[in-house]
Amino acid sequence: MADEAPQAPEAPEAPVQGIDVGIGIDDGLSRRIDTSKAHPARVYDVFLGGKDNYPVDREAAAKSLAVNPRGYLDIRHNRAFLRRAVAHLAREEGIRQFLDIGTGLPTRENVHQVAQRVAPESRVVYVDNDPSVLVHARALLVSTPQGATHYIDADLRDPARILEEAAGTLDLDRPVGLVLAAILHFIEDDEAYGVVRELVGALPPGSHLVLSHLTADLNPERIGKVARIMRERGVSFVLRPREAVLRFLTGNGLEAAEPGLVPVHRWRPDPTADVDRIGGPHADEETAPPEGTDVLDRTRYLDIGDATDEDISIYAVVARKP
């Protein structure tokens, strides 16, 4: 970690302020949304209390919860880690540009909200290839006047295109915070390592990687059952062990910030900072669920401060490119 935060980067001369699509208008996006099988972003949305999901996603979430009753802790702690990591990079490392790939559906405290609260001039590019996310991308494109946000409809497996389009908003000659939160476990080894190598290789020294990844190291029996449920629904899960996750760092010469690669709830925990936001869109409502709330919906109201390593199946790390 650098002893002093670098100076905030200057903005590119002609930033892209948004995406040129008619979101909210049926321009073919609805036909791209497959409601016949569960989608990871929408299942994630279920556990965060969102409304942008379908019965097939709720069914997958319910079955996952049945075999792993405290599995909601992974999702909510992953979100809390992302907030802490982005705030750390903006506040302590002076990062003013973020590239968030595999963004998922908009929820409370997206990357631009966290970064721009610390530094209003921050610029954020979101990337996802799920049409459900694109439909709601306007929620990701609300920037401070000093900063900018942009959305790219692209696949993580096409890093060259992502980098080319991101350069319209970000200055890739200045440090970037690359966010790969809970996304790489959907890609097989041959592709995953190559994709990260290309992305990291295109970023300058002083850039950082924010990474979280599913593993079977900590909770093998239950996460194994969840993986089978999702695979049966057409979703790939690569549960990498610690050494395989670390390879994303060591293979690219990255230096992990303290405390290194740890279970997601142990990466610089800050209960005071997380408590007001950790429940997603319902965080400002009553802490008790409404009468008649089902078991699945009730998870968003539950306290997550009692998580143990045995409850968690996600590693997390922040690493710097020297």
Secondary structure, 3 states (H helix, E strand, C coil): CCCCCCCCCCCCCCCCCCCCCCCCCCCCHHHHCCCCCCCHHHHHHHHCCCCCCCHHHHHHHHHHHHHCCCCHHHHHHHHHHHHHHHHHHHHHCCCCEEEEECCCCCCCCCHHHHHHHHCCCCEEEEEECCHHHHHCHHHHCCCCCCCEEEEEECCCCCHHHHHHHHCCCCCCCCCCEEEEECCHHHCCHHHHHHHHHHHHHCCCCCCEEEEEEECCCCCHHHHHHHHHHHHHCCCCCCCCCHHHHHHHHHCCCCEECCCCCEEHHHCCCCHHHHCCCCCHHHCCCCCCCCCCCCHHHHHHHCCCCCCCHHHCCEEEEEEECC
